Amino acid sequence: MNVTLAVKQYISKMIENSGPGMKVLLMDKETTSIVSVVYTQSEILQKEVYLFERIDSQNRDSMKHLKAICFLRPTKENVEHLIQELRRPKYSVYFIYFSNVISKSEIKALAEADEQEVVAEVQEFYGDFIAVNPHLFSLNLTGVARGRSWEPALLQRTTQGLTSVLLALKKCPMIRYQLSSDMARRLGESVKQIITKEYELFDFRKTEVPPLLLILDRSDDAITPLLNQWTYQAMVHELLGLNNNRIDLSRVPGISKDLKEVVLSAENDEFYANNLYLNFGEIGTNIKNLMEDFQKKKPKEQQKLESISDMKAFVDNYPQFKKMSGTVSKHVTVVGELSRLVSERHLMEVSEVEQELACQNDHSSASQSVRRLLQNPRLSELDAVRLVMLYALRYEKHSSSILPALMDELNKKGVSERHRRVSTPPGHQLSQGELFHGGRNISLGVENVYTQHAPLLQETLDQLIKGRLKDSQFPYLGPSSLRDRPQDITVFIIGGATYEEALAVYNLNRTMPGVRIVLGGTTIHNTKSYWCGKCFPGTCWVPL
């Protein structure tokens, strides 16, 4: 149950199938992202892939000495691009791989276009998703709904992405869905129809305990995407933004040219892999240790080169030294910018109040805390609106609610009217008790006041694993039901997952022997993406 490994194996297989010799990798916009999150360009270069091109590029030169490996989504546009390519081939031979199911009629059209017989192979390799972490995937989709119903084209794309994950993991699961979400039911039915048909074509090993797919709706937990999260990966996404493992640092004061965009990948960065789920305090200590380790090695590597053996040792060690130097520069810059933003935006104080709103039940204290922060002139617009959102979710119907006064405070801060349209988010159909899961998100005995909140997903999965998740709230599709403890669980959240939920899944995988969980979503949220109104147009917090 490792989505990163599944995609890497597909890509390695494509390259192996093409045999020895120089190659070009032809991709589209989406498959370029799919490949880039699991492989670095240097890694693929080592496999004799010397050129990377887009299938829609109009300025590609003819290079008959190269073999072409085509990895494309099975869209009409890509098929048409391939037809034109095969009619006037630029490379000696073509190995074509689609990231999902392609129709027989489109295969026939490709065959008819291959008049020069340059196509050596056409296959379906199910890598139609972004493998963010080994247990986390995204489809990079926003705007999936019209109100509370699917945008038709995006229901199809979501079905394709989710079935691709299941086929890549070789799972034909039983399906449960959130009863309160018609979107979850429709997606489950769509996935079941396709996965059953495709699964029959493969000789996948049957397991004694059938795998399980659980389809949820973001509306069931509107709180988690609004909270600051304090682990490394989550903080980076919240404060800087992670886009296919890339961070745009171009706006960082005094940033050097080579650090304006950096890549954070646990596959190729040992420090990042080891600190992914550690909290901010631990990261600070570890970055200090990384610096000290680098300083110890630096003078040793730069000692006098007085002999041939000295020079040889330096040359042998230089690539490792250079890599470590790049790692140190990157993480010192990232952590430094996180520290600057935490200080500038008073995020320690903001986060403490957020946790109070999400996890405690003291209206008097919460209202005083929110009002005090709103009166701080250095509080950012995003943090101000977020605090009022959380207050509204928790206390809008409280007999002593001060929501109108808080809206006035937003007005005094100069928050624009459209940003002050604080209405109830996609969780509005739930009662406040349900929305805050009855207070059960309070982690008793937690020493860190910034990490009291636990996402609803954690409780849902705990109940599922223990066999206590109610069929009346999460029914099965079809007459069958799972009576044994589930072992292989794929969870998919319509409307987007978060890194806090990914952390919960990571911890469950570590602490629940025999249970393997993979989490996915239409996107991976931070507060800005959840706030923008694109995921559930017309029902999000602030429709911009």
Long-range contacts (C-beta under 8 A, 24 or more apart in sequence): 1-135, 1-169, 1-488, 1-490, 1-516, 1-517, 1-518, 2-134, 2-135, 3-129, 3-131, 3-134, 3-135, 3-136, 3-137, 3-165, 3-168, 3-169, 3-518, 3-520, 4-38, 4-131, 4-133, 4-134, 4-267, 5-134, 6-127, 6-131, 6-168, 6-169, 7-34, 7-35, 7-38, 7-127, 7-129, 7-131, 7-168, 8-38, 8-39, 8-267, 10-97, 10-125, 10-126, 10-127, 10-168, 11-35, 11-38, 11-39, 11-44, 11-71, 11-127, 12-47, 13-125, 14-69, 14-71, 14-95, 14-97, 14-125, 15-44, 15-47, 15-48, 15-49, 15-69, 17-95, 17-121, 18-67, 18-69, 18-93, 18-95, 18-120, 19-67, 20-48, 21-48, 21-67, 22-48, 22-50, 22-65, 22-66, 22-67, 23-47, 23-48, 23-49, 23-50, 23-51, 23-66, 23-67, 23-68, 23-69, 24-49, 24-50, 24-51, 24-52, 24-53, 24-63, 24-66, 24-67, 24-68, 24-69, 24-91, 25-49, 25-51, 25-52, 25-53, 25-69, 25-71, 26-53, 26-54, 26-55, 26-68, 26-69, 26-70, 26-71, 26-72, 26-85, 27-52, 27-53, 27-54, 27-55, 27-70, 27-71, 27-72, 28-54, 28-55, 28-56, 28-72, 28-73, 28-75, 28-78, 29-54, 29-56, 30-73, 30-99, 30-140, 31-71, 31-72, 31-73, 31-99, 31-127, 33-130, 33-140, 33-244, 34-71, 34-99, 34-127, 34-128, 34-129, 34-130, 34-131, 35-71, 36-244, 36-245, 37-130, 37-131, 37-132, 37-244, 37-245, 37-265, 38-131, 38-267, 39-267, 40-263, 40-265, 40-268, 43-268, 55-81, 55-82, 55-85, 56-81, 60-90, 61-90, 62-90, 62-91, 63-90, 63-91, 64-90, 64-91, 64-92, 65-92, 66-91, 66-92, 67-91, 67-92, 67-93, 67-94, 67-95, 68-92, 68-93, 68-94, 68-95, 69-95, 69-97, 70-94, 70-95, 70-96, 70-97, 71-97, 71-99, 71-125, 71-127, 72-96, 72-97, 72-98, 72-99, 73-98, 73-99, 73-100, 73-128, 74-98, 74-99, 74-100, 74-101, 74-102, 74-103, 74-106, 74-124, 79-106, 79-109, 79-110, 82-110, 82-113, 83-109, 83-110, 83-113, 84-113, 86-110, 86-113, 86-114, 86-115, 86-116, 86-118, 86-119, 87-113, 87-115, 89-116, 89-118, 91-118, 92-118, 93-118, 93-119, 93-120, 94-118, 94-119, 94-120, 95-120, 95-121, 96-121, 96-122, 96-123, 97-121, 97-122, 97-123, 97-124, 97-125, 98-122, 98-123, 98-124, 98-125, 99-124, 99-125, 99-126, 99-127, 99-128, 99-164, 100-124, 100-126, 100-128, 100-160, 100-163, 100-164, 101-160, 101-163, 101-194, 101-198, 126-163, 126-164, 126-165, 126-167, 126-168, 127-164, 127-168, 128-160, 128-161, 128-164, 128-165, 129-161, 129-164, 129-165, 129-168, 129-520, 130-244, 132-245, 132-502, 132-524, 133-233, 133-266, 133-276, 133-502, 133-506, 135-502, 135-505, 135-506, 135-509, 135-517, 135-518, 135-519, 136-497, 136-502, 136-505, 136-518, 136-519, 136-520, 136-524, 137-165, 137-518, 137-519, 137-520, 138-497, 138-520, 138-521, 138-522, 138-523, 138-524, 139-520, 139-521, 139-522, 139-523, 140-244, 140-523, 141-522, 141-523, 142-496, 142-522, 142-523, 142-529, 142-534, 142-535, 143-534, 143-535, 143-537, 144-494, 144-495, 144-522, 144-535, 145-183, 145-494, 145-495, 145-535, 145-536, 145-537, 145-539, 146-537, 146-538, 147-536, 147-537, 147-538, 147-539, 148-182, 148-183, 148-219, 148-426, 148-536, 148-539, 149-182, 149-183, 150-183, 150-186, 150-187, 154-522, 155-186, 155-187, 155-190, 156-190, 158-187, 158-494, 158-522, 159-187, 159-190, 159-191, 159-194, 162-187, 162-191, 162-213, 162-492, 162-520, 163-191, 163-194, 163-195, 163-198, 165-490, 165-518, 165-520, 166-191, 166-195, 166-213, 166-490, 167-195, 167-198, 167-199, 167-202, 169-488, 169-490, 169-518, 170-202, 170-204, 170-205, 171-204, 171-211, 171-213, 171-488, 171-490, 172-196, 172-199, 172-204, 172-210, 172-211, 173-210, 173-211, 173-212, 173-213, 173-488, 173-490, 174-210, 174-211, 174-212, 174-213, 174-476, 174-477, 174-478, 174-480, 174-481, 174-482, 175-212, 175-213, 175-214, 175-215, 175-476, 175-477, 175-478, 176-212, 176-213, 176-214, 176-215, 176-469, 176-474, 176-475, 176-476, 176-477, 177-214, 177-215, 177-216, 177-474, 177-475, 177-477, 178-215, 178-216, 178-217, 178-220, 178-473, 178-474, 179-472, 179-473, 179-474, 179-475, 180-217, 180-219, 180-220, 180-429, 180-430, 180-473, 181-216, 181-217, 181-219, 181-220, 181-494, 183-217, 183-494, 184-215, 184-216, 184-217, 184-494, 185-477, 187-215, 187-492, 187-494, 188-213, 188-215, 188-477, 189-477, 191-215, 192-477, 192-478, 207-487, 207-488, 208-484, 209-482, 209-484, 209-485, 209-486, 209-487, 209-488, 210-482, 211-486, 211-487, 211-488, 211-489, 211-490, 212-464, 212-482, 212-486, 212-488, 212-489, 212-490, 213-489, 213-490, 213-491, 213-492, 214-460, 214-464, 214-474, 214-489, 214-490, 214-491, 214-492, 215-492, 215-494, 216-457, 216-460, 216-491, 216-492, 216-493, 216-494, 217-426, 217-493, 217-494, 217-495, 218-426, 218-493, 218-494, 218-495, 218-496, 218-521, 218-525, 218-535, 218-536, 219-425, 219-426, 219-427, 219-429, 219-430, 219-495, 219-536, 220-427, 220-430, 220-456, 221-427, 221-435, 221-437, 221-455, 221-456, 221-457, 222-393, 222-425, 222-426, 222-427, 222-435, 223-358, 223-390, 223-393, 223-427, 223-435, 223-436, 223-441, 223-453, 223-456, 224-453, 224-455, 224-456, 224-457, 224-498, 224-500, 224-501, 225-496, 225-498, 225-525, 225-526, 225-527, 225-529, 225-530, 226-354, 226-386, 226-389, 226-390, 226-527, 226-530, 226-531, 227-351, 227-354, 227-355, 227-358, 227-390, 227-453, 227-500, 228-347, 228-350, 228-351, 228-354, 228-450, 228-527, 229-498, 229-499, 229-500, 229-503, 230-279, 230-280, 230-351, 230-448, 230-450, 230-451, 231-276, 231-277, 231-278, 231-279, 231-280, 231-499, 231-500, 231-503, 232-272, 232-275, 232-276, 232-277, 232-278, 232-280, 232-283, 233-264, 233-276, 233-277, 233-499, 233-502, 234-498, 234-499, 234-500, 234-503, 235-280, 235-338, 236-264, 236-334, 236-338, 237-499, 237-524, 237-526, 238-526, 238-527, 239-337, 239-338, 239-341, 239-342, 240-334, 240-337, 240-338, 241-526, 241-528, 242-524, 247-334, 249-333, 249-334, 249-337, 252-333, 252-337, 255-333, 259-329, 259-330, 259-333, 262-330, 262-333, 262-334, 264-330, 264-334, 269-327, 269-330, 270-327, 271-327, 271-331, 272-331, 277-503, 277-506, 279-448, 279-450, 279-451, 280-338, 280-342, 283-335, 284-335, 284-339, 287-331, 287-332, 287-335, 290-327, 290-328, 290-331, 291-328, 291-332, 294-324, 294-325, 294-328, 297-321, 297-324, 344-378, 345-378, 345-379, 345-380, 345-383, 346-373, 346-376, 346-378, 346-379, 346-383, 347-383, 348-450, 349-373, 350-379, 350-383, 350-387, 351-450, 352-449, 352-450, 353-387, 354-386, 354-387, 354-390, 355-449, 355-450, 355-451, 355-452, 355-453, 357-387, 357-390, 357-391, 357-393, 357-394, 358-390, 358-394, 358-436, 358-441, 358-452, 358-453, 359-439, 359-441, 359-442, 359-443, 359-452, 359-453, 360-442, 361-439, 363-395, 363-398, 363-400, 364-400, 366-391, 366-394, 366-395, 367-391, 367-395, 367-400, 367-402, 370-406, 371-402, 371-405, 371-406, 371-409, 374-406, 374-409, 374-410, 374-413, 375-409, 377-413, 379-413, 381-413, 381-415, 381-419, 382-527, 382-528, 382-531, 384-409, 384-410, 384-413, 384-415, 385-410, 385-415, 385-419, 385-420, 385-422, 385-531, 385-541, 385-542, 386-527, 386-531, 388-422, 389-422, 389-425, 389-541, 392-422, 392-424, 393-424, 393-425, 393-427, 393-432, 393-435, 393-436, 394-432, 394-436, 396-424, 397-432, 418-542, 418-543, 418-544, 419-542, 419-544, 421-542, 421-543, 422-541, 422-542, 423-541, 425-536, 425-539, 425-540, 425-541, 426-495, 426-536, 426-539, 426-540, 428-539, 453-500, 454-504, 455-498, 455-500, 455-501, 455-504, 457-491, 457-493, 457-501, 457-504, 457-505, 457-519, 458-501, 458-504, 458-508, 461-489, 461-491, 461-504, 461-505, 461-508, 461-517, 462-508, 464-489, 465-489, 465-508, 465-512, 465-515, 485-514, 485-515, 486-515, 487-514, 487-515, 487-516, 488-516, 489-515, 489-516, 489-517, 489-518, 490-517, 490-518, 490-520, 491-517, 491-518, 491-519, 491-520, 492-519, 492-520, 492-521, 493-519, 493-520, 493-521, 493-522, 494-521, 494-522, 495-521, 495-522, 495-535, 495-536, 496-521, 496-522, 496-523, 496-524, 496-525, 496-529, 496-530, 496-535, 497-521, 497-523, 497-524, 497-525, 498-524, 498-525, 498-526, 499-524
